[in-house]
């Protein structure tokens, strides 16, 4: 009986040892079997961090252009229309995070010196994502992003200078996006173009074809009205930028404590409500365009108790 128990104990011990080493080996990286050539580099040289002034992101027929310029005492990024008209301010923090990702040294793996026929890289078709970045008015570089590999952990890429194909971890995939809603600053009134808060606003005037009404610090709940207005969001770009010679249905003029101001023209055409916003800064004027829903428009009238 004791002999039988001893055999069972030996089997259990042996099994435990096998399971233990199987567990340990599951975390072991046998890099020697990886035939890929490791390259430690950044997608974009960090010497360009401060000089990058424009991004063009495209995939197939979808394209978005982001451009940086000085405004309000600092750098502001804008989404541009095809004719380089500033449409909307972009999310500066998001773009800064994008640049940090691009200039961070990472592990890349060289896969091939050239693109062979019948490959699965996805670097030469309509699904290819092209990142074009400028560091002066005429100097630029390009990066092409292709398909994910079989593990869905790495993405194929190549530069615009050679046909060498690399694999890179897909940590930058979030930014491979051409949608305006992704890149745009969401607020109706940009806090990046103008230094503004509920405390800094001195006066707000609403004007329609019927009447005009002014609100200031003596107005009941003035702070709350300013707060609610500043936190309203737009719905992206308008279907048309043709606002010339069109009488606004409503105009909001806002005066700030530092002598800056802004003017919002609400242009209603059919069911479309276009906002033409002009920021009067101390050194320049900037005009942007956005659209809002009927619900948001009614919320503005409700905030101020204004009968249009």
N, C-alpha and C positions, 0 to 999 in steps of 0.2 A: 504493500500500500504506500509505504514511504517512497519507494522507487518511482511509483507512478506520479506522486506529487512532485518529486524532484524533476522528472521529465517535463511536467507541465510548467514548472517555474522556469526551467531553462528556455522553453519555447516562448513564454511570456517576456522574458528578459531580452531574448533575441529579437522578438517582434518590436519591442520598445526601442531597441537600438536602431533598427532599420527605419522606423518611423521618425526617430529623432534626426537622423542624418538626411532623410528625405526632406524634412522640414527645413534644415539648415541649407541644403543645396538649392531649395526653391528660391532663396534670396541671394544666391551667388550669381554674379555677372561674369560669364565666361567670355570676356571681351576679346580673347584671343581668337575666337571663332568668327568674329565680326570682321569681314573683309573690307568694309567701308573705310575710307580714309578720313580720319577726324581732322576738322579744321576749326580752330577757335577764332572766331571773328564776330564783328557786328554787321548787321545788314546795311547799316549806314555809318560811315566814319563819324565818330563823335566830334570831330573838328567842325562839322557842319551844324551842330546843335543850334547855335545862335543865328546862323546865316540862312537856314532854310526859310523861304518866304512864300512857298507855293507848293501845293500838292494837287496832282491830277490822278484821280482814282477811276479806273474804268474796267468794265467787264462786259463783253459783247457790245450792245448798243447803249448800255447804261454808263453814265459818266457823271462825276461830281468834281468841281474845282474849288479848292480852299486856298484863300489868299490872305497874307498877313500885311497889315499896315499900321502906322502910328495913328492913334486916336485917343483923345481923353487922357493924355499923359502916359500912355502905355501901348503895348502891342495888342491889336484886336484881329482876330481871324474872321473872315467873311466867306460865305458861300456865294459864288459868282454865277450869273446867268451866262449863256453862250456868248453874249456880246460884252462880257466882263462887267456887266452892271452888278453892283452889290445888291443881293436879294435879302439875305438874312445874316446876322452875326452867328458865327459858329461857336461851339462849346470849347472855350480856350483850355479848360482843364483836361478835357478829353483829348484834344490834340497834343497837349504837352505830354500826357501819358503815352500817347502813340509814339512821339519822338523819343521818349525815354526807352520804350521797347525796341525801337529801331536801332538805337545807338548802344544798346547793351551787348556786351560780348557773350556769345552763346556757342553751343556746340553745333556745328554743321558737318554733314558727311558728304564727301564727294562720291557721286554715283557713276557718272559717265563724263567723258570728255566732249561728247557730242550727242545730239538727239538722233537716235536711230529710227528707222522706219518701223511702223506698227508698234510704237512704244505706248506705255500707259501713263506718261508723265503729265499730259494735259497742258502742255506749255505752248502749243501752237494752234489752238482751236478757239471757238467762241466762249468756252468756259474759262479761259485763261484770265486771271486777274492781273492787271498792270498797275503798278505803283510808279508814278513819275514825280520826282521831287526836284525843285529848283533851289539853288543857293545863290543865284544872281538872276538878272533879267534874262540872260541867254544861256547860262550854264545849268545843265540838269543831268540826272542819271535815272535809270529805270531798273526796276526789279519785276520779274514775272513770276507769279505764283500759279502752280498747277494743281494737280489732283492730290488727294491724300493717298498714302500708301495702304497696303492691305491691312495694317494694324490700326489705321485711323489715328495714329499718334504723330506721324510725320507728314510734311507737305513738300512736294517737289518745287524747286525754284531755280531760276537762273538770272544772271544780270543781263543788262542790255549790251554789254561789251563782248561777252563770249557765249559759246553754246555749251559750256560746262554745266552739268546738272548736279544739283545738290539736294540733300534732304535736310529739313529743319523741323524742329518740334513745332507743333501747330499752336503755340501760345499766342501768336499774333493774329490768329484767325478772326477774333472779335472785330478787328479794325478793317478787315477786308470787306468793306461795305460801301455801297454807292448811294444809300438812301439818305435823303435830306433830313428826315426826322431823326436819324441816328446822330448826325453831325451838328445839327442846329441847336443854338441856345433856345430853350423852350419858351421863355417869357415874352409877352407882348412888348414890354419895355426892357431893353437890354441893359443889364447892370454891368456889362463889360464896356460898352461904349460910353456910358455916362455914370458918374459916381452918384448913385441915388439910393435913398432909403425913405421910409415913411417919416423919419425925423428931419430929413433934409428938404422936403417939399414945402414950399411957402404958399403956393397958390395954384389952384386948378380951375380952369374955365372951360365949360362945355357950351358949345354954340351949334344951333341948328338953324334951319331957315325960318323957324317960328320964334325962337327966343334964345337968350343967353343967360347963363347962371354961373356965378363965381363962388368958389369954396376956399376958405383959408383956415388959419388956426382958431379963429373965432367960431367956426362952424361946428356944430355938435358932431362928435365922433369923427372928427377930421382925420386923426391918425389911423383909425380903423378903415376909413374909406381909402386912404393912400395905401395901406397895407394890402387890402383886398385887390386894388387895381394892379399893384406891382406883382402880385402872385398869379394873375391870370395868364393863360398860355395860348399861343397861336396854334394854327392847324397846318403849318407848312407854308409853301409858296403859293401865291395866287395863280389862277389859270391864265391871267394876262397882266402885263405890267403897263398897259395903256391907260394911264390915269390922267393924261394931259387934257385940259379943256373939259374936265368932268367936275361938276359941282359936288362937293362932299355932302352926304346926308347929315353927318355929324363931324364936328372938329373938337378935339381936346387939346388945350394948351396947358402945359405944366411948367411952372417956374421953380427952379431949384435955388437953394440958399447960396450957392457959389456963383450965381449969376448965369449959370448955364440953363438951358430950357429945351423943351421938345414939343413938337406939334404933330398930332396924329389926325390924319384925314381918313374918315370912314367912307369908302366909296362902295355903294350898293348897286350892283348890276345883276338883275334877275335874282337868283338865289345866292349869288356870290358876294361876299363882303371882303373887300381888299383894304388893308391898312397901309397907308403911305406915311411912314414915320420919319420926320426930319429932326435930327439932333443938332441943336445950336450950341456948339462948344465954344470955348473961349478963343480957339485958334482956327476952327474950321466947321463946316457943316457936313453932316453925313445923312443920307437918305436910304432907308431900307424898305422892303416890301414883304408883307406876309398876308395871311388870310385867317379869318376866324369864323366860327359857326354862328348861326342865328342865336343859339343858346348863350354863347359868350357875349354877344352884342347886347342881348337883353339883360345879362348880368351886370354889365357896365351901367346901363340905364337904371337898374334897380339899386346899385351901390350908391348912386348919387341922387336917387329919387327924381330923375330927370325925365320929363315927358318930351319925347322927340316930336 
